Amino acid sequence: MSYLLALDQGTTSSRAIIFNEQGKIYATAQRETQIRTPHSGWVEQDAQEIWSTQIAVVQQAIASAHLLAKDIKAIGVTNQRETTVVWDKRSGIPLAPAIVWQDRRATEWCEQLTKRNLLATIHKKTGLRIDPYFSAGKLVWLLENVQGLRTLANQGHVAFGTIDSWLVWNLTRGAEHVIEASNASRTMLMNLASQQWDEELLELFNIPVSVLPTIISSDQYIANTASGLLGAEIPIAGILGDQQSALFGQSCFEAGTAKNTYGTGCFMLFNTGNQIQYSQNQLLTTLAWQCHQQNTFALEGSVFMAGAIVQWLRDGLGIIQHSSEVEKLACQVQDSDGVVLVPAFTGLGAPHWDSNARALLCGMSRGTSKAHIARAALESIAFQVSDVLSAMQADISQPLKELRVDGGASQNDMLMQFQADMLNVPVLRPKMLESTAWGAAAMAGLKMGIFSNVSEVAASWQLDRMFEPKMSEDQRQQHLHQWRTALKRAKSEI
């Protein structure tokens, strides 16, 4: 039996999962990581803590599986994207806190780029919008605001990277300074057509080339782990940003296939094959993966509030004690009785991109109960996903045939049925919901010859349940009309 180890470094925790070659989970370990918000809009983590929790769970998973490190055939890495780390190349010590993808401190810098009419240029080069979400603004902020950092960078002593870069540096004890291509495509510094750092953008942003890691393909054998780290030297051979990894883990290998991850937010990725498909509808164009020397691209839509809405019902309103209770409460009523929640607590993401929009609960009457509000909250997740899919359908010629789903909230049957009804396509939930970790493990397995092609990876995907659309077209349109009306009220231009 061959075993694959996935390092899954997320925003709130570091995890390690050991899979066998059939994609069955053999062992898992997880440790939380702390998030700090020192100022409004700032979101930081301790890069050293990210590494120490990650290596601890790797050792824990191997021990709990009763395996030796030499039994692991390969390591795959998947990570929170856009989060930015800078460290000293000589010592490997971080030179500032890691700036998390949610951080908004580069807002002013982004506004200046927009005023300079650079939106179209940056979109064409990178497939991205000008936004603090991406790594470029975070790196520029660090160079401008951390005392002595630019001087050190000019002397060639500073390394920049996303979380995959930071983990590989530590796994190889400083031997490798790399960034995988799907992660590089989220920096706002990589030219999407060439998959190389864009010299014009680096000059425009005043970023020294010496800080940058080498861009590598998703299925590249990078190196073995440093000797003495794990008891055996294990090949590191597959890396993907977390949302791209979930697309790969869901076996969405063909153009026209899509997945949606229901986590704190929602991330829908639609495979567009080997063609760069620019969005006319406010979506992002991203590299899905670079495998077997071929590029696969995707359209991506990000929804800021999904599972976080259920947390708000629990912590903000107190109408449930535990997140798991929301489905039972929502199912106490047949429908929301006209109640609509627009969860713009941190503005609206794709395809609206209205950072000043604010949350709205409307359509209530004296008969409204907490069950109606709970149902409206779950429905709001499906409505937002429906908006993203509508934008995608407007961008592409082939209609979506099915949506594969993963993430915590995908276990909610009521939500998945309503999602199928709103999209009018079947929603497919697999038996194994750890698509993100499996994607990275499978990519590593492909490189190391455990799988000879992606068809063998696809064989591990097993259906748990298919949710077929059941709602009439009239009912669907009525629901969508109520949503759009509420959405207009929540938007900032009113």
One Martini backbone bead per residue (centre of mass of N, CA, C, O) as a GRO file, in nm:
protein
  494
    1MET     BB    1   0.096   0.037   0.023
    2SER     BB    2   0.032   0.371  -0.052
    3TYR     BB    3   0.134   0.690   0.084
    4LEU     BB    4  -0.015   1.015   0.141
    5LEU     BB    5   0.078   1.358   0.221
    6ALA     BB    6  -0.113   1.627   0.349
    7LEU     BB    7  -0.073   1.977   0.352
    8ASP     BB    8  -0.317   2.191   0.531
    9GLN     BB    9  -0.298   2.539   0.511
   10GLY     BB   10  -0.498   2.745   0.684
   11THR     BB   11  -0.642   3.012   0.841
   12THR     BB   12  -0.723   2.839   1.126
   13SER     BB   13  -0.537   2.585   1.029
   14SER     BB   14  -0.337   2.295   1.070
   15ARG     BB   15  -0.297   2.011   0.848
   16ALA     BB   16  -0.290   1.642   0.840
   17ILE     BB   17  -0.316   1.395   0.569
   18ILE     BB   18  -0.357   1.048   0.526
   19PHE     BB   19  -0.342   0.858   0.229
   20ASN     BB   20  -0.438   0.637   0.017
   21GLU     BB   21  -0.460   0.537  -0.320
   22GLN     BB   22  -0.796   0.558  -0.288
   23GLY     BB   23  -0.859   0.814  -0.089
   24LYS     BB   24  -0.827   0.719   0.197
   25ILE     BB   25  -0.840   0.785   0.525
   26TYR     BB   26  -0.583   0.721   0.777
   27ALA     BB   27  -0.499   1.018   0.886
   28THR     BB   28  -0.536   1.291   1.136
   29ALA     BB   29  -0.437   1.644   1.194
   30GLN     BB   30  -0.494   1.935   1.423
   31ARG     BB   31  -0.424   2.300   1.440
   32GLU     BB   32  -0.454   2.597   1.559
   33THR     BB   33  -0.455   2.939   1.449
   34GLN     BB   34  -0.373   3.263   1.494
   35ILE     BB   35  -0.557   3.572   1.487
   36ARG     BB   36  -0.483   3.914   1.407
   37THR     BB   37  -0.637   4.258   1.484
   38PRO     BB   38  -0.480   4.556   1.533
   39HIS     BB   39  -0.669   4.673   1.304
   40SER     BB   40  -0.879   4.791   1.098
   41GLY     BB   41  -0.847   4.549   0.837
   42TRP     BB   42  -0.645   4.377   0.993
   43VAL     BB   43  -0.463   4.060   0.909
   44GLU     BB   44  -0.278   3.830   1.119
   45GLN     BB   45   0.022   3.621   1.141
   46ASP     BB   46   0.242   3.374   1.256
   47ALA     BB   47   0.474   3.219   1.072
   48GLN     BB   48   0.600   3.035   1.290
   49GLU     BB   49   0.330   2.903   1.373
   50ILE     BB   50   0.260   2.779   1.107
   51TRP     BB   51   0.507   2.589   1.104
   52SER     BB   52   0.485   2.449   1.387
   53THR     BB   53   0.199   2.327   1.340
   54GLN     BB   54   0.259   2.172   1.078
   55ILE     BB   55   0.489   1.982   1.183
   56ALA     BB   56   0.325   1.863   1.420
   57VAL     BB   57   0.094   1.724   1.248
   58VAL     BB   58   0.275   1.541   1.087
   59GLN     BB   59   0.386   1.378   1.326
   60GLN     BB   60   0.106   1.296   1.437
   61ALA     BB   61  -0.005   1.142   1.188
   62ILE     BB   62   0.219   0.929   1.163
   63ALA     BB   63   0.182   0.814   1.449
   64SER     BB   64  -0.134   0.745   1.432
   65ALA     BB   65  -0.078   0.544   1.175
   66HIS     BB   66   0.171   0.359   1.229
   67LEU     BB   67   0.408   0.500   1.077
   68LEU     BB   68   0.669   0.565   0.871
   69ALA     BB   69   0.821   0.797   0.685
   70LYS     BB   70   0.906   0.580   0.459
   71ASP     BB   71   0.593   0.516   0.381
   72ILE     BB   72   0.599   0.786   0.243
   73LYS     BB   73   0.592   0.882  -0.095
   74ALA     BB   74   0.444   1.176  -0.055
   75ILE     BB   75   0.414   1.535  -0.072
   76GLY     BB   76   0.142   1.756  -0.031
   77VAL     BB   77   0.045   2.104  -0.094
   78THR     BB   78  -0.187   2.323   0.079
   79ASN     BB   79  -0.323   2.672   0.071
   80GLN     BB   80  -0.354   2.968   0.164
   81ARG     BB   81  -0.401   3.243  -0.017
   82GLU     BB   82  -0.205   3.552  -0.054
   83THR     BB   83  -0.048   3.511   0.181
   84THR     BB   84   0.224   3.706   0.336
   85VAL     BB   85   0.584   3.646   0.336
   86VAL     BB   86   0.879   3.759   0.520
   87TRP     BB   87   1.237   3.676   0.503
   88ASP     BB   88   1.550   3.571   0.600
   89LYS     BB   89   1.783   3.407   0.411
   90ARG     BB   90   1.998   3.346   0.640
   91SER     BB   91   1.783   3.250   0.891
   92GLY     BB   92   1.451   3.225   0.841
   93ILE     BB   93   1.336   3.484   0.964
   94PRO     BB   94   1.083   3.669   1.020
   95LEU     BB   95   1.016   4.032   0.936
   96ALA     BB   96   0.701   3.974   0.972
   97PRO     BB   97   0.397   3.945   0.960
   98ALA     BB   98   0.151   3.773   0.830
   99ILE     BB   99  -0.051   3.858   0.555
  100VAL     BB  100  -0.374   3.818   0.510
  101TRP     BB  101  -0.609   3.790   0.262
  102GLN     BB  102  -0.826   3.976   0.432
  103ASP     BB  103  -0.656   4.213   0.414
  104ARG     BB  104  -0.690   4.603   0.379
  105ARG     BB  105  -0.422   4.797   0.383
  106ALA     BB  106  -0.404   4.834   0.046
  107THR     BB  107  -0.632   5.027  -0.049
  108GLU     BB  108  -0.489   5.292  -0.128
  109TRP     BB  109  -0.301   5.171  -0.341
  110CYS     BB  110  -0.533   5.068  -0.522
  111GLU     BB  111  -0.665   5.344  -0.577
  112GLN     BB  112  -0.419   5.463  -0.727
  113LEU     BB  113  -0.419   5.261  -0.961
  114THR     BB  114  -0.702   5.332  -1.062
  115LYS     BB  115  -0.643   5.639  -1.116
  116ARG     BB  116  -0.413   5.532  -1.334
  117ASN     BB  117  -0.560   5.332  -1.529
  118LEU     BB  118  -0.479   4.996  -1.451
  119LEU     BB  119  -0.704   4.784  -1.470
  120ALA     BB  120  -0.675   4.664  -1.760
  121THR     BB  121  -0.377   4.583  -1.746
  122ILE     BB  122  -0.395   4.391  -1.497
  123HIS     BB  123  -0.614   4.206  -1.608
  124LYS     BB  124  -0.460   4.109  -1.862
  125LYS     BB  125  -0.204   3.997  -1.715
  126THR     BB  126  -0.357   3.839  -1.442
  127GLY     BB  127  -0.696   3.822  -1.413
  128LEU     BB  128  -0.727   4.057  -1.210
  129ARG     BB  129  -0.807   4.267  -0.968
  130ILE     BB  130  -0.792   4.553  -0.797
  131ASP     BB  131  -0.677   4.430  -0.475
  132PRO     BB  132  -0.594   4.358  -0.139
  133TYR     BB  133  -0.617   4.042  -0.159
  134PHE     BB  134  -0.351   4.051  -0.290
  135SER     BB  135   0.001   4.032  -0.255
  136ALA     BB  136   0.126   4.295  -0.368
  137GLY     BB  137   0.018   4.505  -0.158
  138LYS     BB  138   0.146   4.368   0.089
  139LEU     BB  139   0.442   4.391  -0.002
  140VAL     BB  140   0.453   4.696  -0.039
  141TRP     BB  141   0.378   4.767   0.249
  142LEU     BB  142   0.624   4.632   0.383
  143LEU     BB  143   0.848   4.793   0.230
  144GLU     BB  144   0.731   5.079   0.340
  145ASN     BB  145   0.678   4.999   0.677
  146VAL     BB  146   0.930   4.828   0.735
  147GLN     BB  147   1.203   4.872   0.895
  148GLY     BB  148   1.468   4.803   0.663
  149LEU     BB  149   1.352   4.617   0.433
  150ARG     BB  150   1.443   4.751   0.168
  151THR     BB  151   1.744   4.741   0.223
  152LEU     BB  152   1.760   4.432   0.248
  153ALA     BB  153   1.645   4.378  -0.033
  154ASN     BB  154   1.870   4.532  -0.195
  155GLN     BB  155   2.089   4.318  -0.066
  156GLY     BB  156   1.942   4.017  -0.093
  157HIS     BB  157   1.792   3.914   0.207
  158VAL     BB  158   1.497   3.881   0.090
  159ALA     BB  159   1.201   3.679   0.130
  160PHE     BB  160   0.925   3.594  -0.071
  161GLY     BB  161   0.588   3.455   0.006
  162THR     BB  162   0.380   3.215   0.024
  163ILE     BB  163   0.290   2.947   0.209
  164ASP     BB  164   0.433   2.742   0.028
  165SER     BB  165   0.712   2.873   0.040
  166TRP     BB  166   0.748   2.859   0.350
  167LEU     BB  167   0.723   2.550   0.382
  168VAL     BB  168   0.949   2.461   0.185
  169TRP     BB  169   1.180   2.607   0.319
  170ASN     BB  170   1.149   2.441   0.589
  171LEU     BB  171   1.152   2.146   0.473
  172THR     BB  172   1.457   2.233   0.335
  173ARG     BB  173   1.626   2.436   0.501
  174GLY     BB  174   1.662   2.666   0.254
  175ALA     BB  175   1.699   2.527  -0.039
  176GLU     BB  176   1.396   2.636  -0.119
  177HIS     BB  177   1.268   2.908  -0.345
  178VAL     BB  178   0.924   2.880  -0.401
  179ILE     BB  179   0.638   2.888  -0.640
  180GLU     BB  180   0.338   2.802  -0.728
  181ALA     BB  181   0.144   2.884  -0.997
  182SER     BB  182  -0.139   2.919  -0.858
  183ASN     BB  183  -0.023   3.113  -0.644
  184ALA     BB  184   0.110   3.321  -0.835
  185SER     BB  185  -0.176   3.402  -0.966
  186ARG     BB  186  -0.241   3.565  -0.668
  187THR     BB  187  -0.031   3.825  -0.664
  188MET     BB  188  -0.026   4.038  -0.917
  189LEU     BB  189   0.271   3.937  -1.081
  190MET     BB  190   0.166   3.732  -1.285
  191ASN     BB  191   0.179   3.618  -1.601
  192LEU     BB  192  -0.063   3.425  -1.742
  193ALA     BB  193   0.067   3.349  -2.021
  194SER     BB  194   0.382   3.285  -1.910
  195GLN     BB  195   0.432   3.223  -1.599
  196GLN     BB  196   0.570   3.499  -1.517
  197TRP     BB  197   0.718   3.753  -1.411
  198ASP     BB  198   0.625   4.093  -1.437
  199GLU     BB  199   0.830   4.349  -1.513
  200GLU     BB  200   0.636   4.591  -1.528
  201LEU     BB  201   0.505   4.551  -1.248
  202LEU     BB  202   0.760   4.558  -1.073
  203GLU     BB  203   0.830   4.849  -1.153
  204LEU     BB  204   0.561   4.985  -1.078
  205PHE     BB  205   0.585   4.864  -0.762
  206ASN     BB  206   0.879   4.843  -0.655
  207ILE     BB  207   1.002   4.534  -0.690
  208PRO     BB  208   1.244   4.328  -0.608
  209VAL     BB  209   1.356   4.046  -0.764
  210SER     BB  210   1.519   3.908  -0.520
  211VAL     BB  211   1.250   3.822  -0.348
  212LEU     BB  212   1.171   3.611  -0.551
  213PRO     BB  213   1.047   3.325  -0.642
  214THR     BB  214   1.028   3.033  -0.807
  215ILE     BB  215   0.841   2.917  -1.063
  216ILE     BB  216   0.630   2.629  -1.044
  217SER     BB  217   0.487   2.346  -1.092
  218SER     BB  218   0.243   2.145  -0.950
  219ASP     BB  219   0.418   1.860  -1.042
  220GLN     BB  220   0.681   1.913  -0.892
  221TYR     BB  221   0.985   1.811  -0.808
  222ILE     BB  222   1.172   1.956  -0.555
  223ALA     BB  223   1.227   1.776  -0.286
  224ASN     BB  224   1.346   1.670  -0.001
  225THR     BB  225   1.336   1.643   0.304
  226ALA     BB  226   1.514   1.716   0.553
  227SER     BB  227   1.739   1.591   0.738
  228GLY     BB  228   1.590   1.512   1.060
  229LEU     BB  229   1.279   1.594   1.047
  230LEU     BB  230   1.114   1.279   0.996
  231GLY     BB  231   1.319   1.011   0.960
  232ALA     BB  232   1.279   1.088   0.652
  233GLU     BB  233   1.304   1.137   0.307
  234ILE     BB  234   1.050   1.326   0.150
  235PRO     BB  235   0.882   1.390  -0.125
  236ILE     BB  236   0.815   1.696  -0.291
  237ALA     BB  237   0.531   1.689  -0.554
  238GLY     BB  238   0.274   1.884  -0.464
  239ILE     BB  239   0.103   2.197  -0.554
  240LEU     BB  240  -0.184   2.394  -0.420
  241GLY     BB  241  -0.416   2.595  -0.402
  242ASP     BB  242  -0.700   2.539  -0.233
  243GLN     BB  243  -0.915   2.579  -0.466
  244GLN     BB  244  -0.763   2.419  -0.683
  245SER     BB  245  -0.745   2.157  -0.516
  246ALA     BB  246  -1.052   2.106  -0.508
  247LEU     BB  247  -1.088   2.077  -0.813
  248PHE     BB  248  -0.897   1.833  -0.834
  249GLY     BB  249  -1.031   1.656  -0.602
  250GLN     BB  250  -1.314   1.662  -0.783
  251SER     BB  251  -1.241   1.587  -1.082
  252CYS     BB  252  -1.218   1.873  -1.262
  253PHE     BB  253  -1.071   1.817  -1.571
  254GLU     BB  254  -1.287   1.942  -1.741
  255ALA     BB  255  -1.422   2.144  -1.942
  256GLY     BB  256  -1.716   2.266  -1.760
  257THR     BB  257  -1.631   2.217  -1.475
  258ALA     BB  258  -1.744   2.234  -1.119
  259LYS     BB  259  -1.688   2.399  -0.797
  260ASN     BB  260  -1.803   2.425  -0.447
  261THR     BB  261  -1.700   2.591  -0.149
  262TYR     BB  262  -1.825   2.558   0.191
  263GLY     BB  263  -1.728   2.793   0.402
  264THR     BB  264  -1.691   3.085   0.522
  265GLY     BB  265  -1.695   3.092   0.231
  266CYS     BB  266  -1.724   3.105  -0.130
  267PHE     BB  267  -1.583   2.885  -0.397
  268MET     BB  268  -1.594   2.917  -0.747
  269LEU     BB  269  -1.487   2.680  -0.998
  270PHE     BB  270  -1.418   2.699  -1.359
  271ASN     BB  271  -1.329   2.503  -1.613
  272THR     BB  272  -1.144   2.630  -1.921
  273GLY     BB  273  -0.889   2.497  -1.971
  274ASN     BB  274  -0.631   2.614  -2.202
  275GLN     BB  275  -0.794   2.881  -2.171
  276ILE     BB  276  -0.807   3.219  -2.149
  277GLN     BB  277  -1.078   3.355  -1.955
  278TYR     BB  278  -1.224   3.650  -1.966
  279SER     BB  279  -1.410   3.859  -1.768
  280GLN     BB  280  -1.724   4.055  -1.800
  281ASN     BB  281  -1.836   3.975  -1.473
  282GLN     BB  282  -1.627   4.008  -1.219
  283LEU     BB  283  -1.427   3.786  -1.251
  284LEU     BB  284  -1.174   3.554  -1.214
  285THR     BB  285  -0.858   3.474  -1.349
  286THR     BB  286  -0.704   3.146  -1.326
  287LEU     BB  287  -0.484   2.915  -1.228
  288ALA     BB  288  -0.528   2.585  -1.167
  289TRP     BB  289  -0.291   2.424  -1.336
  290GLN     BB  290   0.038   2.256  -1.371
  291CYS     BB  291   0.039   1.966  -1.586
  292HIS     BB  292   0.223   1.801  -1.797
  293GLN     BB  293   0.295   2.082  -1.936
  294GLN     BB  294   0.001   2.197  -1.867
  295ASN     BB  295  -0.262   2.427  -1.886
  296THR     BB  296  -0.510   2.525  -1.641
  297PHE     BB  297  -0.806   2.709  -1.629
  298ALA     BB  298  -1.009   2.961  -1.442
  299LEU     BB  299  -1.302   3.058  -1.298
  300GLU     BB  300  -1.374   3.299  -1.025
  301GLY     BB  301  -1.590   3.304  -0.731
  302SER     BB  302  -1.639   3.521  -0.445
  303VAL     BB  303  -1.779   3.457  -0.123
  304PHE     BB  304  -1.768   3.591   0.196
  305MET     BB  305  -2.059   3.466   0.301
  306ALA     BB  306  -2.147   3.160   0.470
  307GLY     BB  307  -2.074   3.009   0.740
  308ALA     BB  308  -2.067   3.292   0.886
  309ILE     BB  309  -2.376   3.317   0.914
  310VAL     BB  310  -2.413   3.094   1.126
  311GLN     BB  311  -2.234   3.229   1.337
  312TRP     BB  312  -2.421   3.477   1.367
  313LEU     BB  313  -2.670   3.326   1.471
  314ARG     BB  314  -2.514   3.229   1.723
  315ASP     BB  315  -2.342   3.495   1.827
  316GLY     BB  316  -2.529   3.744   1.753
  317LEU     BB  317  -2.839   3.624   1.805
  318GLY     BB  318  -2.885   3.336   1.957
  319ILE     BB  319  -3.078   3.109   1.791
  320ILE     BB  320  -2.826   2.925   1.836
  321GLN     BB  321  -2.584   2.707   1.984
  322HIS     BB  322  -2.527   2.538   1.719
  323SER     BB  323  -2.453   2.502   1.391
  324SER     BB  324  -2.603   2.216   1.355
  325GLU     BB  325  -2.906   2.346   1.412
  326VAL     BB  326  -3.001   2.506   1.153
  327GLU     BB  327  -3.157   2.295   0.984
  328LYS     BB  328  -3.378   2.220   1.186
  329LEU     BB  329  -3.493   2.507   1.211
  330ALA     BB  330  -3.549   2.563   0.904
  331CYS     BB  331  -3.749   2.295   0.881
  332GLN     BB  332  -4.003   2.418   1.042
  333VAL     BB  333  -4.033   2.548   0.759
  334GLN     BB  334  -4.122   2.570   0.422
  335ASP     BB  335  -4.046   2.880   0.428
  336SER     BB  336  -3.958   3.233   0.457
  337ASP     BB  337  -4.203   3.424   0.405
  338GLY     BB  338  -4.022   3.666   0.251
  339VAL     BB  339  -3.755   3.635   0.385
  340VAL     BB  340  -3.446   3.835   0.355
  341LEU     BB  341  -3.091   3.781   0.336
  342VAL     BB  342  -2.815   4.012   0.320
  343PRO     BB  343  -2.466   3.919   0.377
  344ALA     BB  344  -2.307   4.231   0.396
  345PHE     BB  345  -2.084   4.250   0.638
  346THR     BB  346  -1.823   4.276   0.409
  347GLY     BB  347  -1.975   4.304   0.182
  348LEU     BB  348  -1.949   4.232  -0.170
  349GLY     BB  349  -1.873   4.010  -0.389
  350ALA     BB  350  -1.915   3.817  -0.622
  351PRO     BB  351  -2.020   4.025  -0.891
  352HIS     BB  352  -2.030   4.315  -0.726
  353TRP     BB  353  -1.813   4.465  -0.564
  354ASP     BB  354  -1.928   4.589  -0.261
  355SER     BB  355  -1.772   4.723   0.018
  356ASN     BB  356  -2.035   4.920   0.119
  357ALA     BB  357  -2.214   4.715   0.173
  358ARG     BB  358  -2.502   4.604   0.372
  359ALA     BB  359  -2.673   4.435   0.575
  360LEU     BB  360  -3.002   4.259   0.526
  361LEU     BB  361  -3.336   4.239   0.677
  362CYS     BB  362  -3.633   4.132   0.507
  363GLY     BB  363  -3.990   4.068   0.503
  364MET     BB  364  -4.124   4.112   0.772
  365SER     BB  365  -4.347   3.994   1.027
  366ARG     BB  366  -4.535   3.894   1.295
  367GLY     BB  367  -4.483   3.582   1.188
  368THR     BB  368  -4.192   3.591   1.239
  369SER     BB  369  -3.930   3.363   1.288
  370LYS     BB  370  -3.639   3.202   1.353
  371ALA     BB  371  -3.686   2.999   1.123
  372HIS     BB  372  -3.704   3.205   0.892
  373ILE     BB  373  -3.420   3.322   0.936
  374ALA     BB  374  -3.263   3.060   0.899
  375ARG     BB  375  -3.362   3.009   0.612
  376ALA     BB  376  -3.264   3.278   0.488
  377ALA     BB  377  -2.966   3.228   0.549
  378LEU     BB  378  -2.930   2.974   0.371
  379GLU     BB  379  -3.043   3.097   0.107
  380SER     BB  380  -2.821   3.319   0.075
  381ILE     BB  381  -2.602   3.129  -0.018
  382ALA     BB  382  -2.745   3.030  -0.281
  383PHE     BB  383  -2.782   3.308  -0.413
  384GLN     BB  384  -2.482   3.385  -0.439
  385VAL     BB  385  -2.404   3.142  -0.615
  386SER     BB  386  -2.603   3.211  -0.843
  387ASP     BB  387  -2.465   3.480  -0.925
  388VAL     BB  388  -2.197   3.353  -1.008
  389LEU     BB  389  -2.307   3.159  -1.224
  390SER     BB  390  -2.437   3.371  -1.406
  391ALA     BB  391  -2.167   3.507  -1.475
  392MET     BB  392  -2.034   3.257  -1.598
  393GLN     BB  393  -2.248   3.201  -1.821
  394ALA     BB  394  -2.188   3.481  -1.962
  395ASP     BB  395  -1.873   3.401  -2.028
  396ILE     BB  396  -1.974   3.121  -2.145
  397SER     BB  397  -2.081   2.870  -2.367
  398GLN     BB  398  -2.095   2.640  -2.166
  399PRO     BB  399  -2.305   2.471  -1.982
  400LEU     BB  400  -2.385   2.366  -1.680
  401LYS     BB  401  -2.442   2.030  -1.557
  402GLU     BB  402  -2.278   2.046  -1.276
  403LEU     BB  403  -2.223   2.049  -0.909
  404ARG     BB  404  -1.954   2.035  -0.703
  405VAL     BB  405  -1.921   1.965  -0.347
  406ASP     BB  406  -1.784   2.129  -0.047
  407GLY     BB  407  -1.761   2.150   0.275
  408GLY     BB  408  -1.939   2.195   0.557
  409ALA     BB  409  -2.228   2.301   0.427
  410SER     BB  410  -2.266   2.045   0.231
  411GLN     BB  411  -2.419   1.873   0.468
  412ASN     BB  412  -2.672   2.046   0.397
  413ASP     BB  413  -2.960   1.944   0.258
  414MET     BB  414  -3.136   2.196   0.228
  415LEU     BB  415  -2.925   2.370   0.083
  416MET     BB  416  -2.866   2.178  -0.159
  417GLN     BB  417  -3.154   2.179  -0.272
  418PHE     BB  418  -3.178   2.487  -0.311
  419GLN     BB  419  -2.937   2.508  -0.499
  420ALA     BB  420  -3.049   2.334  -0.727
  421ASP     BB  421  -3.301   2.512  -0.772
  422MET     BB  422  -3.147   2.784  -0.842
  423LEU     BB  423  -2.958   2.653  -1.078
  424ASN     BB  424  -3.081   2.406  -1.240
  425VAL     BB  425  -2.877   2.187  -1.118
  426PRO     BB  426  -2.699   1.939  -1.020
  427VAL     BB  427  -2.592   1.833  -0.693
  428LEU     BB  428  -2.268   1.702  -0.593
  429ARG     BB  429  -2.190   1.478  -0.327
  430PRO     BB  430  -1.934   1.345  -0.179
  431LYS     BB  431  -1.804   1.126   0.047
  432MET     BB  432  -1.538   1.300   0.025
  433LEU     BB  433  -1.472   1.630   0.170
  434GLU     BB  434  -1.137   1.633   0.129
  435SER     BB  435  -1.053   1.783  -0.146
  436THR     BB  436  -0.808   1.962  -0.089
  437ALA     BB  437  -0.607   1.751   0.020
  438TRP     BB  438  -0.641   1.545  -0.212
  439GLY     BB  439  -0.535   1.717  -0.445
  440ALA     BB  440  -0.237   1.730  -0.344
  441ALA     BB  441  -0.190   1.426  -0.314
  442ALA     BB  442  -0.258   1.348  -0.611
  443MET     BB  443  -0.040   1.521  -0.744
  444ALA     BB  444   0.195   1.370  -0.607
  445GLY     BB  445   0.114   1.083  -0.710
  446LEU     BB  446   0.146   1.149  -1.010
  447LYS     BB  447   0.451   1.221  -1.002
  448MET     BB  448   0.533   0.931  -0.843
  449GLY     BB  449   0.346   0.694  -0.994
  450ILE     BB  450   0.075   0.604  -0.852
  451PHE     BB  451  -0.034   0.760  -1.094
  452SER     BB  452  -0.070   0.768  -1.451
  453ASN     BB  453  -0.351   0.930  -1.434
  454VAL     BB  454  -0.647   1.109  -1.391
  455SER     BB  455  -0.839   0.864  -1.405
  456GLU     BB  456  -0.733   0.736  -1.141
  457VAL     BB  457  -0.822   0.968  -0.964
  458ALA     BB  458  -1.130   0.970  -1.044
  459ALA     BB  459  -1.193   0.683  -0.915
  460SER     BB  460  -1.213   0.807  -0.611
  461TRP     BB  461  -1.481   0.928  -0.688
  462GLN     BB  462  -1.777   0.946  -0.471
  463LEU     BB  463  -2.109   0.931  -0.437
  464ASP     BB  464  -2.350   1.031  -0.205
  465ARG     BB  465  -2.530   1.283  -0.334
  466MET     BB  466  -2.809   1.386  -0.535
  467PHE     BB  467  -2.937   1.709  -0.628
  468GLU     BB  468  -3.238   1.775  -0.770
  469PRO     BB  469  -3.435   1.966  -0.937
  470LYS     BB  470  -3.790   2.069  -0.823
  471MET     BB  471  -3.854   2.345  -0.917
  472SER     BB  472  -4.029   2.572  -1.054
  473GLU     BB  473  -3.984   2.839  -1.256
  474ASP     BB  474  -4.170   3.035  -1.104
  475GLN     BB  475  -4.050   2.996  -0.822
  476ARG     BB  476  -3.762   3.069  -0.888
  477GLN     BB  477  -3.818   3.361  -0.990
  478GLN     BB  478  -3.942   3.461  -0.727
  479HIS     BB  479  -3.693   3.425  -0.550
  480LEU     BB  480  -3.497   3.597  -0.727
  481HIS     BB  481  -3.658   3.859  -0.707
  482GLN     BB  482  -3.639   3.897  -0.401
  483TRP     BB  483  -3.331   3.906  -0.392
  484ARG     BB  484  -3.280   4.147  -0.590
  485THR     BB  485  -3.436   4.355  -0.428
  486ALA     BB  486  -3.264   4.334  -0.168
  487LEU     BB  487  -2.989   4.391  -0.299
  488LYS     BB  488  -3.046   4.684  -0.379
  489ARG     BB  489  -3.079   4.786  -0.082
  490ALA     BB  490  -2.773   4.701   0.011
  491LYS     BB  491  -2.649   4.885  -0.170
  492SER     BB  492  -2.453   5.183  -0.184
  493GLU     BB  493  -2.613   5.361  -0.414
  494ILE     BB  494  -2.883   5.420  -0.232
   0.00000   0.00000   0.00000
